[in-house]
């Protein structure tokens, strides 16, 4: 008999099936044992009645330890009280391995202990739910961008130059060619690809060497960078809003069990799908922050508290656009209506999720771009290939980057971003 996955168990009511998995939890009541089994696709209660199994099976049932691996055969039945919940009435049991004493018990543990045992902590219901939400977010990103005509064209991890300055880059010796850097964004490379495929994106790990220790920062994280030819500032924001709505919609459709495990209130997410996003210029945002009591100065970047103040009463994410050019990278196009401003945008999520997306219309004039490279003290030779994009058929174009773990943190409602990636890398953590 081939194994049936727990996620498909509802289609086998009153039939005999085999389930292979791990013992997540157990309890015994006299001559009946209740085993909570997980197989990766879901969780199932298996009931072992001493009167219905052999002596050997019953003895093995009593010896089972947390995380023991086993194969069960039995009859699928409906839960007597819960709708759409099923159980397995066990007839036979085969143990693959009796697990050693498991270090993570079903009780509270400190975060450092759990991070030291991350390779095992992933097995918990909470982490299972977050990993599955992450998968749905990734799938939704790919689905939406393909619907909008974007082609995935991935970027290199080793790069010869910086995208946003060298202070937050990891330098790596690169054979006889000197230093390379671990990528902090694939943006410059997918800008090259738009002249081939029109709209494109990459999706992979990027690295920031800044020593941030907040609950919203990782040293290694996953980023989706998108770029589109002939798309300007306003349309760029429309694409971003459509992407976020699509992700939230897919999570609401596909992650009901995961949200229940995490005790996630989904009402705020439902409003995100239904309502248009708010747009504020940087000037409007600074004015609003001053009214809310912030001491932020004009020309400064938004801090976590500022982002929270701007979204505290908003049912939807808030676009902050047209920032001072002085605090934005060299490649951002200036606002034709005000040369002191840049045509960039940050999307701030609700519920304390912070910045979810950063994007901008790119400078397509080669002379302006050369001037800014010199002004910022960058080595023009490192950007020769990038300037070539403006020499041969330059067009208006825009793009943006979405932080995957930031999005997963928001969707799952967890406090710290370290839970939103399987094996987090932070300033003070490199293992496991």
GUTORMI-398305 format. One record per atom (N, C-alpha, C): x, z, y. Coordinates in pm, whole numbers, plus 32768, in hexadecimal, padded with zeros to 4 digits. Example, Ala and Ser with C-alpha at 12.3 -4.5 7.8 and 13.67 -1.06 7.14 Angstrom:
<recs>
8527830C7DC7/84CE830C7E3E/8528830C7EB6/850582C47F1F/855782CA7F96/850A83138003/
</recs>
This chain:
<recs>
805480007F89/800080008000/80588000807D/80417FA180D8/808E7F9C8154/805C800681B5/80B5802E820F/809380958270/802F806182D8/7FD580B98302/7F7B809F8372/7FAD80F083E8/7FB080B3845D/7FDA80FC84D4/7F6581508508/7F8681C4853E/7F1E8221856C/7EC581E085D6/7EFC818C8629/7EAC814D8692/7E3D80F5865B/7E4A80CA85DC/7DE58074859D/7D8B80BF853B/7D9781438538/7D55819184D0/7CBD818884D8/7C8781728551/7BF6816F8562/7BB180FD851A/7BFB809684F5/7BBF802484AF/7BC380368417/7BEA80AE83E9/7BF780C68358/7BA5813E832A/7B38815D8370/7AE681D1834D/7AAF81C182BE/7ABA822F8271/7A8C823681E5/7AE381E48186/7B5581B781B7/7BB2816B8160/7C3281BC814B/7C77819B80E0/7CF681DD80C3/7D6881928109/7DBC81DC814F/7E2D81A08196/7EAA81F58180/7F1B81BC81A5/7F9A820581A5/7FCE820C8234/7FFF82808259/8038829782DF/80C382D182CE/812682958311/81AD82CE8312/81CC82FF839E/8208837583A8/822883AA842B/8275842C8423/8266847C848C/82AB84FB8498/8245856B84AD/826785E2847F/821086558492/8228868C851E/81C486808574/81D086B085FD/81AE87458606/8149876D85BD/811E87F985C0/80CC88138542/80BB8891851E/806A88B184A8/8034893F84B2/7FC78953846A/7F8F89DA845B/7F4889DF83D4/7F3F8A57839F/7F048A66831A/7E998AD2831E/7E2D8ABA82D4/7DC08B1C82CB/7D9C8B2E8239/7DE38B8781F9/7DC98B9F816B/7DED8B278116/7D8B8AE980DB/7DA28A798080/7D9789F180C6/7D9689F1814B/7D9089738196/7E02897181FC/7E4889008202/7EB388EE8264/7E8D887C82C3/7EA788918342/7E8A882B83A8/7F1187FA83DF/7F2D877C83C8/7FAC874083F1/7F9386DE8464/7FD986F084D2/7FD1868F853F/8045862E852E/802385B28515/8085854A84F6/808F84E8856A/810984BD8587/811A845185E8/816E83E485A6/8150836785C8/819D82F88591/81D4829C85FD/81CE82C8867A/81FC827586E9/818A82318730/8121820C86E4/80AF81C98722/8044822B874F/804782A58719/7FE28308873B/7FF0838686E8/7F8D83DE86F4/7F8D845F86AF/7F0F84698659/7F1B84A885E7/7EAD84B08586/7EB085378540/7E3B85738531/7E3185EB84E0/7E1985C6844F/7E7185F683F8/7E6285E28368/7E3F86688328/7DD9866882D3/7DA986E48296/7DCC86E48201/7E16874A81D8/7E3D8759814C/7DEE87CD8111/7D9587AE80B4/7D4588138070/7D85882F7FE8/7DAD88AB7FD0/7DF488CF7F56/7DA988A17ED9/7D2488A47EDF/7CD388807E6A/7CD587EA7E4D/7CFF87987EB2/7CF787077EA3/7D7D86C47E87/7DEA87137E82/7E6E86D87E6B/7EB4871F7DF8/7F2086E37DCA/7F6C871E7D5C/7FB787997D8C/7FE587E77D2D/803188607D4F/80B0883E7D9A/80F387D07D71/817087A77DB3/815687827E46/80E987397E5C/80C787117EE6/80AB878C7F3A/805F87EA7F05/804088637F51/80BE88B47F6F/811888BE7F0D/819589077F23/81EB88C47F8F/81F1883F7F8B/823D87F77FF2/81FE8809807C/817A880D807E/8134882380FD/815B88A9813A/8168890E80E9/818B8994811A/821C899B814A/827089418118/82FE8942813D/831E88EB81B6/82BB889D81E4/82D488418252/8300888B82D1/836488558313/8395888D8392/837788288402/83778859847E/8361880184F0/83C5878E84EF/8393871684FF/83DF86998501/840986678477/83D686A6840D/83EB866C8388/83A985E28385/83E885858340/83B284FD8335/836C84EE82AF/82F884AC82B0/82A784A98236/824A84308234/8214841781BE/81B183AE81AA/813683ED816A/80C483D481A7/8046840D8177/7FE9839D814B/7F9F83B580E2/7F32835B80BD/7EB283AE80B7/7E44837280E1/7DC783BB80E1/7D5583668117/7CE383A48125/7C6983618154/7C54838081E8/7C3983198236/7C21832982C5/7B91835882DB/7B8083BE832E/7AFA83F1834D/7AEC840483E3/7A7084048413/7A56842084A0/7A5E84B584B9/7A9284D9852E/7A9485668554/7A058598855E/79E7860F8528/795B863E8528/7920865985B1/7975866C8619/79418691869C/796D8634870E/79DB85ED86FC/7A13859D876A/79FC85088754/79CA84C787BC/79B0843787B6/7A3483E987B7/7A3A83828761/7AAF8329875A/7B3183728736/7B2483E086EC/7B97842886B7/7B8B8427861F/7BFB840F85DA/7BF783FE8549/7C5C845B8508/7C4484768489/7C9B84CF843C/7CBD848D83B7/7D2084C58376/7D47849382F1/7D358503828C/7CE284EB8227/7CCF854A81B9/7D378528814F/7D9F85798147/7E17855680FA/7DFE855F8064/7E2E84FA801B/7E2B84FA7F88/7EB885087F4E/7F1B84D17F97/7FA484D77F66/800484DF7FDC/807A85127FC2/80DD8527802C/816885127FF2/81B984C38038/824584AD8011/829D84D38086/830185278071/835A855480DB/83D884FE80DC/83F184C0814F/846F8477815D/84E284D98173/84CB853D81CA/853085A381E4/84ED8620821B/8517869481E6/84F287148222/8554872C8295/8522872A8311/857A87358386/85B887BF838F/863287C283C6/8672884283E5/862388878454/86458906846E/85FB895084D3/860589078559/859588E48591/859088908609/85AA88E58684/860688BB86DC/862A8911874E/85C1891887BC/856488B687C0/84FF88B78829/847988E387ED/845789608803/83DA899487CD/83678972882C/82ED898987FD/827789728851/826389E988AE/82C189F4890D/82BB8A5F8971/83078A2D89EC/830B8A7E8A54/83508A588ACF/83E78A5D8ABC/842B89F48AEC/84BD89F28AEF/84E989CC8B7C/855F89F88BA3/859389D58C26/85B989428C2E/85B889078CA7/85D488788CB5/866088518C86/86C588A48C9D/874C88818C72/8756887E8BDA/871588DC8B98/871288DC8B05/86D0885D8AD2/866088398B0F/861987C18AE3/866A87438AFF/86B1873F8B70/870486CB8B8D/877B86C38B2E/87B387358B08/882087348AA6/87F287008A1F/877187118A05/873686E38986/86D7866D899E/86F8861C8A01/86A185AC8A26/8684855189B0/86E7853D895A/86D684E488E6/866A85178887/864E8598888C/85E285D2883C/856485E9888D/8576860A890C/850486268964/84A885AC8971/84E085358961/848F84BC8969/841C84BD8905/8427850F889D/83BF85128835/83428560885F/834A85AB88CA/82D885FD88F3/826585A48921/81ED85DB891E/8177858F894A/8185856289DB/81B785BB8A2D/81C5859D8ABB/822285268AD0/8295852A8A8F/82F584BD8AA0/82C4843B8A60/827E844889F0/824083D389AF/81E1838F8A11/819183DF8A56/813183A78AB4/817783618B28/81E0839F8B5D/822783648BCF/826B82E18BA5/82A982DF8B30/82EA82648B00/828681F28AF2/820F82128AC3/81AA81AA8AB1/817481798B38/816581D38B98/813E81A98C1F/81AA814E8C5A/822781718C44/8296811D8C73/828B80908C3A/826C80878BBB/825E80048B7A/81EC7FB48BB7/817D7FF58BD4/810B7FB08C11/812E7F818C9E/81767FD48CEA/81A07FAB8D71/81F97F308D6A/825B7F328D0F/82B47EBF8D01/82677E418CDB/820D7E4D8C7B/81BF7DDA8C50/81687DA48CC1/812E7E008D10/80D87DD78D7F/81277D8D8DEB/81A27DBA8E05/81F87D768E66/82117CE68E3A/823B7CD78DBD/82557C508D88/81D87BF98D8C/81687C338D65/80EA7BE88D60/80C17BB78DEB/80C37C108E4E/80987BEB8ED4/80F27B808F10/81747B958F05/81D17B358F43/81C67AAB8F02/81B37AA78E81/819F7A248E40/811E79E38E6E/80B67A338E81/803879FD8EB5/804A79C28F40/80A679FC8F8E/80BE79CE9016/812A7962901E/8154792F8FAB/81B278C08FA9/824478E58FB1/826679648F99/82F2798E8F99/833279768F11/83B079518F11/83FD79398E97/846879A48E8C/847779E28E18/84DC7A498E09/85667A098DFD/85BE7A2A8E59/864779F68E59/86A47A6B8E73/86D27AAB8E0C/87187B2A8E1A/87A27B1D8E5B/87D07B8A8E95/884A7B8D8EE7/88BA7BD88EA0/89377BBF8EC7/89A87C048E88/89AE7C988EAF/89E47CE88E55/89FC7D758E72/8A817D868EBB/8AE77D388E95/8B667D388EDE/8B5B7CDB8F57/8B7B7D0E8FCD/8B757CBC9045/8BF87CC99093/8C1F7C5F90DE/8C9B7C66912C/8C8A7CA491B6/8C0D7CB591E2/8BF67CEA9268/8B767D3B926D/8B647D8092DD/8AF27DDA92ED/8A797D909321/8A047DC79301/89887D94933A/89647DE193B9/89817E6593B8/89597EB9942A/89C97F189454/8A457EE89454/8AB57F3D947A/8AF67F7B9400/8B767FA0940D/8BC47FCA9398/8BC380619380/8B8680AE93D7/8B8F814093CB/8B4481779353/8AE4812C931D/8A97815E92AB/8AAC8107922F/8B2580CE9224/8B43807691B2/8BA580B99153/8B98809A90D2/8BFA80C2906E/8C608051905F/8CDD806E907C/8D47800A906C/8D7A800E8FDB/8D967F968FA4/8DC27F8A8F1A/8E397F2A8F14/8EA97F518ED3/8F197EF38EC3/8EE97E798E73/8F0B7E028EA3/8EDA7D898E61/8F4E7D2B8E40/8F907D448DCD/8FFE7CF48D9B/90677CDD8E09/908E7C608E20/90F47C418E85/90B77C188F0B/90347C2A8F18/8FEF7BFB8F90/8FD57C698FF6/900B7CDE8FDD/8FF87D4C903B/8F7F7DA09018/8F387DD0907D/8EC67E279068/8E447DD89066/8DED7DFE900C/8D637DD0900E/8D0C7E4A902C/8C8C7E339040/8C307EA1905B/8BB87E978FFD/8B837F0B8FD5/8B057F0B8F8D/8A967EED8FF1/8A3D7E958FCA/89D97E629027/897D7ED1905B/895E7ECB90DC/88F97F229117/88787ED69132/887D7E51911E/88077DFC912E/882D7D6E9106/87D07D2890C9/87E67C9D90A6/87B77C3D9110/87927C719184/87507C2091EB/879D7BA29212/881E7BB19230/886A7B3E9261/886B7ACD91FA/886C7AF1917B/88717A8B9112/87EC7A4590FF/877F7A909108/87007A4A90F7/86DA79FC9173/87187A1D91E6/870879C6925A/873F793B923A/87AB793691ED/87E478B491C5/878578699168/874178B49112/86ED787490AB/866D783990E3/86417865915A/85C2782F918E/85CD779991AE/8646776B91CB/865676DB91E6/864C768A9166/864B76CE90F6/8637768B9075/85A776969047/857177129045/84ED77289009/84817750906E/84A4775E90ED/8442777B9154/8423780E9165/83F4784C90FA/83D978DC90FA/841B7917907D/84627985908D/84A779BF901A/84B37A569028/84DA7A958FBB/84F17B268FBE/85537B4C8F51/85917BC08F63/85E27BFB8EF8/85AB7C868EDB/85D67CBF8E6D/85A27D418E44/860B7D818DEA/86517DE58E1F/86B97E238DCE/86F57E9C8E12/875E7ED68DD4/879B7F4E8E0B/87F17F308E86/87ED7F8B8EE7/88427F868F5D/887B80118F74/88E0801B8FCC/892E80958FD5/894780BA9067/893381399088/894E816B910F/89AA81E59105/8A1B81E0914A/8A7D824C9141/8A6782BB91A8/89F382BD91E8/89D783279249/89BE83AB91FE/89E784199239/89DF849A91F5/895C84E19216/88EF849C91FD/886A84D69215/883E8525919B/8805859A91B5/87D885F09147/874486109153/86F885B7918F/866A85D291A0/861D85AB9122/859F85D1911E/854A85B390AB/8520852190A7/854F84D1910B/852A84449110/85A283E79105/8617841D90E0/869083CB90DB/86D483CE9052/8702835B9029/8754834B8FB1/87D182FC8FD7/883B830E8F89/88B582C18F9F/88A982368F61/886C82308EEE/884E81B18EAB/87B781A78E9C/877E813A8ECB/86EE812A8EC1/86CD80968EB1/864F80788E99/86267FED8E85/85DD7FBA8F00/86017F428F27/85C87F058F9E/85957E798F7E/85217E598FB6/84F17DD08FB3/85007D97903F/85517D2E904C/85627CE990CC/851E7C6290C3/84C97C439123/84827BC39127/84A67B7991A7/84A67AF491A0/84C77AA09214/84727A23920D/844479F49282/83ED797F9284/840C792692FA/842078A592DE/843678429347/83B378269390/83BF780B9412/834D77E69467/82E678569476/830E78D09456/82B87945946B/82F0799594DF/829B79B39541/82C879FF95B5/828D7A8C95B3/82A57AD5961E/82927B669621/82077B9395F1/819D7B5D962B/81167B8A9609/80F37B6C9578/81157AF4954A/80F77AD194BE/81497B26945E/81C27B4A9487/82157BA29435/81CF7C26941B/818F7C5E9482/81457CDB9470/80CA7CC79417/80897C539422/80157C3793CD/803C7C35933A/80AE7BF7931B/80DD7BF29291/80FC7C7E925D/813A7CCF92B1/815B7D599289/80DD7DAA926D/807A7D9D92C5/7FFD7DE792B1/7FB97DBB9230/7FB87D3A9217/7F7C7D07919B/7FC27D3D9120/80467D479127/80947D7B90B5/806F7E0C9098/806E7E6090FF/80507EEE90EA/7FC37F0090B4/7F647EB990EB/7EDA7EC390BA/7ED27E9A9027/7F1C7E329002/7F187E028F77/7F557E6A8F18/7FC47EA78F41/80027F0E8EEE/7FA37F848ED9/7F697FB38F47/7F0E80268F3E/7E9680048EE6/7E607F8D8EF6/7DED7F638EA6/7E0F7F638E11/7E827F2C8DEE/7EAA7F278D61/7EBF7FB48D29/7EF8800D8D77/7F0B80978D47/7E8580DC8D30/7E2680C68D8B/7DA181018D79/7D5D80CB8CFD/7D74804C8CDD/7D36800D8C69/7D7680388BE6/7DFB80488BE6/7E4580558B68/7E8080DF8B4E/7E7B813A8BAD/7EC181BA8B9E/7E6582338BA1/7DEB82248B72/7D8E82948B78/7DBE830B8B25/7DEF82F18AAC/7E20835E8A57/7E9A83A18A96/7EF3834F8ACE/7F6B83848B0D/7F4883D98B87/7EEC83AA8BD9/7EC183F88C4C/7E83847D8C22/7E38847B8BB4/7DFA84F68B83/7E64855B8B57/7ECB852C8B11/7F3785858AE6/7F7D85C38B5E/7F9285738BC7/7FD885A28C3E/7F7C85EC8CA0/7EF985F08C7E/7E94862D8CD4/7E9985EE8D5F/7EA6856A8D60/7EB1851D8DDC/7E2885038E17/7E13852B8E94/7D98850C8EDB/7D9D84798F04/7D4384288ECF/7D4A83988EE9/7CF3836A8F5E/7CA983C48F9C/7C54839C900D/7CA3835D907F/7D17839590A6/7D6483549110/7D9182C690EB/7DAE82B0906C/7DDA822B9040/7D6781C79047/7CEF81F3902A/7C7C81999030/7C65816790BE/7C7C81BB9121/7C6A819291AC/7CD3812C91D6/7D4C8137919E/7DB780D991BF/7D8F804A919A/7D49803D912A/7D1E7FB990FD/7CB07F819157/7C5C7FD8918B/7BE37FAC91D1/7BF77F909266/7C547FD592A8/7C5D7FD0933A/7CD97F829368/7CD17F4393DF/7D477F009416/7DAF7F659444/7E2F7F3F943E/7E9B7F999466/7EA37FA194FF/7ED78010952F/7EEA802695BE/7F6F7FE995EC/7F707FB29666/7FEB7F7B96A0/80077FBF9726/80817FF19735/80AF802B97B2/81347FED97D7/81487FCA9856/81CE7FA69882/822280259888/82A38012988A/82FD80869897/82DA80D69914/82C3808F9983/829F80D499FF/8221812899EF/81BD80F199AC/8140813A9995/815781B19939/81AF819F98D6/81CC820C9878/8212827F98BF/8273825F9917/82BA82C99960/825A831699BA/820282CC99FE/819E830E9A54/8145836C9A02/8118833C998F/80C2838F993A/810D840A9908/818C83F998E4/81DB846998B2/81ED84D3991E/820584A89998/821185089A07/818F85559A1A/811E85109A0A/809C85539A15/808885B999A6/80C8859F9932/80BB85FA98BF/8123866A98C3/81798668992A/81DA86D59938/826686B69907/8283863C98DE/8309861998B0/8368860E9927/83E786319911/844B8625997B/84A385A99969/84758548991B/84C084CE9905/84D984879989/8552844F9997/857684069A10/8568837099F8/854683289A60/853882979A55/85BE825C9A28/85B8820599C5/863181C8998F/8664820B9911/8626827B98EA/864E82BF986F/85F9828D97FA/863382979782/85E882769709/858482E696EB/851F82C6969D/84BB832B9679/84F18387960C/84DE8407961C/84FF846695B3/8489847C9557/849F84CB94EE/843384E6948F/83BB852794D2/83D68586952C/836885CA9572/831A856895CA/8363850D9609/832184AB965F/82C58450960D/82F68424959B/82A483CE9544/822684189518/8237849994FC/81C484E994D3/815E84F89543/818E850B95BF/813385189631/80E484979649/812684259636/80E383A59650/8079838395EA/808483BC9573/802683999508/7FCB840C94DF/7FD98481951E/7F9284F894ED/7EFA84E994F0/7EC5849B954E/7E35848A9557/7E0983FD9530/7E6683AF94FB/7E46832494DA/7E2283179447/7DB482D19427/7D9082BB939B/7DE08249935B/7E2C820193AE/7E76818C937C/7F06819093B0/7F618147936F/7FEA813C93A2/7FED81039430/805A81219477/806780FA9503/80E380A29515/80CF802B954E/813E7FD59574/8176800295FB/81FA80159603/823E802C9683/82977FB0969A/827A7F639702/82C57EE79715/82F47ED797A4/834E7E7597B6/838D7E589837/83DB7ED1986A/84487EEF9822/84A07F5E9844/850A7F3098A9/854E7F8F98EC/85BF7F6A9942/862A7F2198F0/865D7EB59927/86BF7E6498DE/873F7EB298C1/875C7F169913/87D97F629907/87E57FAF9885/87757FCD9844/877C801C97C8/87597FC8974D/875A7F42975C/873B7EEC96EB/87B17E8F96CD/87BE7E609650/88327E0F9627/883D7D8B9674/88B37D50966A/88D57CD896B7/887D7C609697/88457C5C961F/87FD7BE495F4/87687BE4961D/87397C4C965F/86AB7C549683/86917C039703/86287BB296FF/86067B5D9772/85CF7BB297E4/85F27B8C985F/85BF7BD298D4/85307BA498F4/84E57BFC9930/845D7BDD995A/84637B7E99D2/842B7B0599C6/84317AA79A36/83EB7ADA9AB4/83917B3B9AA4/834A7B739B18/83977BE59B5A/83FA7C1A9B13/844B7C889B49/84CF7C8B9AFD/85397C5A9B3B/85BB7C4D9AF8/85F87CD29ACF/85C37D409B03/85F87DC49ADE/85C07DF59A58/855D7DAE9A26/851B7DD799A9/853A7D779938/85307DA998BE/854A7D579846/84C87D4497F9/84BD7CD197B8/84447CB29769/84517CEB96DC/845A7D6E96D6/84657DAF9654/83ED7E09963F/83E07E3F95C6/836E7E9495A6/83917EF59537/83657F719546/836A7FD494DA/82DA7FF894B7/82BF80039435/823B802D9408/824480BC93D5/81FD81169416/81FF81A493F4/818581C4939F/819C81F99328/812F821992CE/80EC829D92F2/807682B292BD/802D832F92D5/805683999270/801E8410927D/803484809221/80C784A9921A/810F849A928A/819A84C4928D/81FA846C9242/81D183F19225/8227839891D5/829783589225/828D835B92AB/82F8832792FE/82FE82909302/8372825C932A/838381CC9335/8381818B92AB/8326812C9299/831880E5921A/8359805C9221/834B801A9293/83807F9392A6/83C97F8B932B/84377F41932C/847A7F1B93A8/84897E8493A9/84697E449419/84727DB2941C/84887D7F94A9/84997CFB94B4/84B07CBF9537/84AB7C28952F/84907BEA95A2/84AB7B5C95B0/85417B4F95C9/85807AEA958B/86117ADB9593/86377A7E9607/86AB7A96963E/86DD7A3E96A8/870479B7966D/86C8794B96A0/86E578C7966A/873D787496C6/876578AC973A/87BC78669797/884C788D977D/88A0782F9757/8929784E972F/897C788897A2/8967785A981C/89B5788D988C/8998792198A4/8919794698A0/88F579D298B1/892F7A289841/892C79F297C8/895D7A3C9755/89F47A529760/8A3E79EC9788/8ACF79F99799/8AF07A629803/8AA37A63986F/8ABA7AC598D9/8AA67B5398A6/8A407B689856/8A237BF09826/8A8A7C1F97C0/8ABB7BC3976E/8B237BE7970E/8B9F7C199759/8BC27BD597C7/8C357BFF9819/8C197C84985E/8B9F7C939893/8B7B7D0E98DA/8B857D899880/8B637D789801/8B647DE997A4/8BEA7DFB975F/8C4E7DAA9785/8CD47DBA974F/8CE37D9296BE/8C8A7D3B968F/8C927D0C9605/8CF37C9895FC/8D2B7C849586/8D887C17956F/8D397B969559/8D427B3A95B9/8CF27AC095B1/8D117A6F9534/8D8E7A779506/8DB47A2A948E/8D647A559414/8D3C7AD49410/8CED7B06939E/8C607ACC939D/8C347A97940F/8BAB7A68941B/8BA279D0942E/8C11798C9410/8C1178FA9421/8BA178B993D2/8B9278E49355/8B2B78A89300/8A9F78C89335/8A8F793F936E/8A0D796793A5/89ED79159422/8A5278FA9473/8A3E78A694E9/8A21781694C2/8A5477EB944F/8A367763941F/89A0774D940F/895877B793F1/88C777AB93E0/888477829461/88C677A094D3/889077799555/88C976F39585/893076C29542/896A76419567/891F75CC9529/88E875E494B2/88B075769466/881A758D944C/87C9756B94AF/87397573949E/870075FD94B4/87297641951E/86F676C6953C/866076C0955A/86177726952A/8586772C9541/855E77BB9561/84EC77D095A3/84B8785895B1/849F78939526/84C7790F9512/84AE794F9491/84AF79E694A1/846C7A289444/845C7ABA944A/84667AF393BE/847D7B7593B8/84857BB69336/84737C4B9342/84777C8E92CE/84667D1F92CC/84987D569247/84B07DD89246/84DB7E1A91CC/84827E9191AD/845B7E9F9130/84087F0F9102/84597F6690A3/84607FE890C0/84A480459066/8449806D8FF3/8471804A8F7A/841C80638F05/840080F78EF2/8468814A8EF6/845381D88EDC/83FF821A8F49/840C81EC8FC5/83B682219030/832482029010/830B81898FDF/828381608FBE/824E81AF8F47/82A181C48EE3/827982108E6D/825D82A18E92/82B082D88EEA/829A83628F17/821283708F5A/81F183108FAE/817083148FF2/80FE83068F8E/810682A28F35/8099828A8ED6/808483028E7A/80EF833F8E4C/80E283AC8DEC/80C684328E30/80E6843B8EB2/80CC84B78EFA/812F85268EDE/81A485058EA5/8207856D8E86/825685908F03/829286048F02/82D786388F79/835F85F78F8F/83AC85E68F23/843785BB8F32/844F85348EF1/849A84DF8F35/84B284578F07/850784528E88/855084BD8E69/85A584BD8DF2/855484AD8D71/84D084CB8D78/847D84BA8D01/844C842A8CF1/846783D58D53/842B834F8D56/848782E38D22/84F983088CEC/855882AB8CAE/858782EF8C2E/859982A48BC1/85B982E68B42/863483418B48/86A283108B80/871B83618B89/8750835F8C18/872783BE8C6A/874983BC8CF9/87DD83D28D14/880D838A8D79/8894839E8DAC/888683CE8E3D/88BC84458E57/88B6847F8EDD/894384A88F06/894F84DF8F7E/89D185088FB1/8A1885678F51/89CC85C08F12/8A0986268EBC/89E586168E2A/89B785A08E01/8996858D8D73/89BB85028D41/8A0E85008CD6/8A3584858C95/8A1484868C00/89EA84F88BCA/89C985068B3C/893B85398B2D/88F685268ABC/892684D28A4C/891B843F8A6D/
</recs>
